[in-house]
């Protein structure tokens, strides 16, 4: 098992533009910005992973069985659990290129080169950070 947190990378990007904060706030996911695996105890997380049975979605502990509910996740993260769950579909590389062009104002050729480098409808976080920083500088 490997714990991965992008919290430090997000912190390095800096404070989001007000427009971005508004978009994130509208989703109700703002509290997740401050969450980080680094603040957790890796030994405790490892112990839970060892006791997890994916077939039953239950932790088998010495005191009995334990299931995590949406409320268990909602309370510490301060997330609302109302509404329907969204079912995301995988993007094609062309759809990703279109969205990068429309939302980040990236030239299609540049977006095509990045998705080709990432082998699919993916981009590197560092690449997005660089684009974001350039856009912030341009607006100043």
C-alpha positions, 0 to 999 in steps of 0.5 A: 500500500502507498499513501499518496497526497496531492495536498502539498502540490495544491498548496504550491499552486497558491490561492485560486482565483475567485471564479475558481473558488466559486465553482468549487464552492458550488459543488460543496467540495470546498472542505476537501481542499484542506484534507490531506492524507499527510494529516492521517496516521499511516500505521492506522490507515495500514491497519484498516487496509489489512482488515478490509474485505472488498467482497463484503465492504466490511472491516473485520475488527477484533470487536466485530464487523464495521461498515463505513456509511456516507454519514461517517464520511460526511461528518468529518469532511463537512460534506453534504450527502444530498442529491443524486450521485453523478455517474461520470463517463470516460472522456475520449482524447478528442473530448479532453482536447475540446474541454482544454481548449474551451475551459483553459483556453489552451491551443488545440495543438498544445492540448493534443500534444499533452494528451498524446504524451499522457497516452489518453484523455489525461494531463499532468498536474504540473502542466495544468499548474503551469497553464493556471499560473500563466492565466493568473499572470495574464489577468494581473 
